[in-house]
Amino acid sequence: LGTSAGAPMLNLHKLFEKYTILSPGDRVYIDTGVHTATNAVVLTAAFSGASTNPVIIMGSTNRAVGGSVFRGGNVRFDIRPGASNIVIRNVAITNVATGVSLDGVVNVKLDGVEVRSASSRAFHVLGSSRDIDLVGCVAHGGPVGVVLQQATNVVIRNGVFWENTTAGVQANGVTGCSLENSILASTRIGASLLSVSGTGFLSDYNGLHAGPDTFVGNSTHNVRAWQRVSGGQDLHSIPGDPQ
């Protein structure tokens, strides 16, 4: 039935086929285990909560035995225009092209979402999405950790962007977006920890570790040079291997 721990649905797809509308305050609990359905979990306006009472989709906190892992597919969580006031928490995603796509959405929080080796990008925020919070999220491997494109008021904090082969965070045409208290580290040849175009993005209070053939940001090889050419980004950030 999908209404109690003793009678779970097989997966999120089956749950959302049965319950086609979620209401403010609804909670969806995902048990420990590996979920292998390859089609995207699509969230539309019908799955929206309220600003003070969001819909929460939350995985297992039992990481010792693997947690809640979604494996395979093109886009794993596809949050579409009109969706709002949604929280996705404590899930791991692997063997995908894009882990989470947010397109034209409002007030969505990703909390403790880990994407491993996405073949395109771990997180993609686009289409005039606004008021987005990525907290404690991880992008491990793959070309790009986070792509911010035409987005407003996106805050990335307490994250880890590790060994991305193209860029840890890319920001283009954004307004009021920030990256703080996070670790960005890569030793990949030709990769950049940060790739920023235009204004509207602020990065500070981060740990930045670039290998000898890796750029910190916009073709600069060390934090001090990045601070200078960027006009004041990462003034309080520190270099060094975070171990």
CORKA-V968166 format. One record per pair of residues at least 12 apart in sequence whose C-alpha atoms are under 7 Angstrom apart, sorted by sequence separation. I is the first residue (numbers start at 0). GAP is how many residues later the second one is. D is the distance in whole Angstrom. If there is no record, write none. Layout:
i gap d
I GAP D
I GAP D
This chain:
i gap d
1 13 7
98 16 6
144 16 6
167 16 6
222 16 6
121 17 6
98 19 7
144 19 6
75 20 7
97 20 6
143 20 6
74 21 6
83 21 6
84 21 7
85 21 7
86 21 6
87 21 6
88 21 6
89 21 6
90 21 7
91 21 6
92 21 6
93 21 6
96 21 5
120 21 7
129 21 6
130 21 7
131 21 6
132 21 6
133 21 6
134 21 6
135 21 6
137 21 6
138 21 6
139 21 6
140 21 6
142 21 5
143 21 7
68 22 6
69 22 6
70 22 6
71 22 6
73 22 5
74 22 6
75 22 7
76 22 6
77 22 6
78 22 6
79 22 6
80 22 6
81 22 7
82 22 5
83 22 5
84 22 5
85 22 5
86 22 5
87 22 5
88 22 5
89 22 5
90 22 5
91 22 5
92 22 5
93 22 5
94 22 7
95 22 5
96 22 5
97 22 6
99 22 7
100 22 6
101 22 6
102 22 6
103 22 7
119 22 7
120 22 6
121 22 6
122 22 6
123 22 6
124 22 6
125 22 6
127 22 5
128 22 5
129 22 5
130 22 5
131 22 5
132 22 5
133 22 5
134 22 5
135 22 5
136 22 5
137 22 5
138 22 5
139 22 5
140 22 5
141 22 5
142 22 5
143 22 6
144 22 7
145 22 6
146 22 6
147 22 6
148 22 6
149 22 7
151 22 6
152 22 6
153 22 7
154 22 6
155 22 6
156 22 6
157 22 7
159 22 6
160 22 6
161 22 6
162 22 6
163 22 6
191 22 6
192 22 6
193 22 6
194 22 6
195 22 7
67 23 5
68 23 5
69 23 5
70 23 5
71 23 5
72 23 5
73 23 5
74 23 5
75 23 5
76 23 5
77 23 5
78 23 5
79 23 5
80 23 4
81 23 6
82 23 7
83 23 6
84 23 5
85 23 6
86 23 6
87 23 6
88 23 6
89 23 5
90 23 6
91 23 6
92 23 6
93 23 6
94 23 6
95 23 6
96 23 5
97 23 5
98 23 5
99 23 5
100 23 5
101 23 5
102 23 5
103 23 5
105 23 6
106 23 7
107 23 7
108 23 6
109 23 6
110 23 6
111 23 6
113 23 6
114 23 6
115 23 6
116 23 6
118 23 5
119 23 6
120 23 5
121 23 5
122 23 5
123 23 5
124 23 5
125 23 5
126 23 6
127 23 5
128 23 6
129 23 5
130 23 6
131 23 6
132 23 6
133 23 6
134 23 6
135 23 4
136 23 6
137 23 6
138 23 6
139 23 6
140 23 5
141 23 6
142 23 5
143 23 5
144 23 5
145 23 5
146 23 5
147 23 5
148 23 5
149 23 5
150 23 5
151 23 5
152 23 5
153 23 5
154 23 5
155 23 5
156 23 5
157 23 5
158 23 5
159 23 5
160 23 5
161 23 5
162 23 4
164 23 6
176 23 6
177 23 5
178 23 6
179 23 6
182 23 6
183 23 6
184 23 6
185 23 6
186 23 6
187 23 7
189 23 6
190 23 5
191 23 4
192 23 5
193 23 5
194 23 6
21 24 6
22 24 7
23 24 7
24 24 7
67 24 6
68 24 6
69 24 6
70 24 6
71 24 5
72 24 7
73 24 6
74 24 6
75 24 6
76 24 6
77 24 7
78 24 6
79 24 6
80 24 5
83 24 6
88 24 6
93 24 7
96 24 7
97 24 5
98 24 6
99 24 6
100 24 6
101 24 6
102 24 5
103 24 5
104 24 5
105 24 5
106 24 5
107 24 5
108 24 5
109 24 5
110 24 5
111 24 5
112 24 5
113 24 4
114 24 5
115 24 5
116 24 4
117 24 5
118 24 7
119 24 7
120 24 6
121 24 6
122 24 6
123 24 6
124 24 6
125 24 6
126 24 7
127 24 7
129 24 6
134 24 6
139 24 7
140 24 7
142 24 7
143 24 5
144 24 6
145 24 6
146 24 6
147 24 6
148 24 6
149 24 5
150 24 6
151 24 6
152 24 5
153 24 6
154 24 6
155 24 6
156 24 6
157 24 5
158 24 6
159 24 6
160 24 6
161 24 6
162 24 6
166 24 6
167 24 7
168 24 7
169 24 6
170 24 6
171 24 6
172 24 7
175 24 5
176 24 5
177 24 5
178 24 5
179 24 5
180 24 5
181 24 5
182 24 5
183 24 5
184 24 5
185 24 5
186 24 4
188 24 5
189 24 5
190 24 6
191 24 5
192 24 6
193 24 7
20 25 5
21 25 5
22 25 7
23 25 4
70 25 7
74 25 7
79 25 6
97 25 7
103 25 4
104 25 7
105 25 6
106 25 5
107 25 6
108 25 6
109 25 6
110 25 6
111 25 5
112 25 6
113 25 6
114 25 6
115 25 6
116 25 4
120 25 7
125 25 6
143 25 7
148 25 6
151 25 6
156 25 6
162 25 7
165 25 4
166 25 5
167 25 5
168 25 5
169 25 5
170 25 5
171 25 5
172 25 6
174 25 4
175 25 6
176 25 6
177 25 6
178 25 7
179 25 5
180 25 5
181 25 6
182 25 6
183 25 6
184 25 6
185 25 6
187 25 7
188 25 5
189 25 7
191 25 6
20 26 6
21 26 7
22 26 6
23 26 5
102 26 6
105 26 7
110 26 6
124 26 7
147 26 7
164 26 5
165 26 6
166 26 5
167 26 6
168 26 6
169 26 6
170 26 6
171 26 7
173 26 5
174 26 7
179 26 6
186 26 7
187 26 6
101 27 7
166 27 6
173 27 7
186 27 6
12 28 6
24 28 5
26 28 6
27 28 6
28 28 6
29 28 6
30 28 6
31 28 5
166 28 6
185 28 7
23 29 5
24 29 6
25 29 5
26 29 5
27 29 5
28 29 5
29 29 5
30 29 6
60 29 6
203 29 6
204 29 6
23 30 5
24 30 5
25 30 7
26 30 6
27 30 6
28 30 6
29 30 6
31 30 7
54 30 7
55 30 6
56 30 6
57 30 6
58 30 6
59 30 6
202 30 5
203 30 4
206 30 6
207 30 6
208 30 6
23 31 6
53 31 5
54 31 5
55 31 5
56 31 5
57 31 5
58 31 5
201 31 6
202 31 5
203 31 6
204 31 5
205 31 5
206 31 5
207 31 5
208 31 5
22 32 7
53 32 5
54 32 6
55 32 6
56 32 6
57 32 6
58 32 5
203 32 6
204 32 4
205 32 6
206 32 6
207 32 7
208 32 5
32 33 7
39 33 7
53 33 7
203 33 6
31 34 7
32 34 6
33 34 6
34 34 6
35 34 6
37 34 5
38 34 6
50 34 6
31 35 5
32 35 5
33 35 5
34 35 5
35 35 5
37 35 4
39 35 5
40 35 6
41 35 6
42 35 6
43 35 6
47 35 5
48 35 7
49 35 6
31 36 5
32 36 6
33 36 6
34 36 6
35 36 6
39 36 5
40 36 5
41 36 5
42 36 5
43 36 5
46 36 7
47 36 5
48 36 5
30 37 6
39 37 6
40 37 6
41 37 6
42 37 6
43 37 7
44 37 5
47 37 6
48 37 6
29 38 7
39 38 6
43 38 6
44 38 4
47 38 6
43 39 5
44 39 7
42 40 7
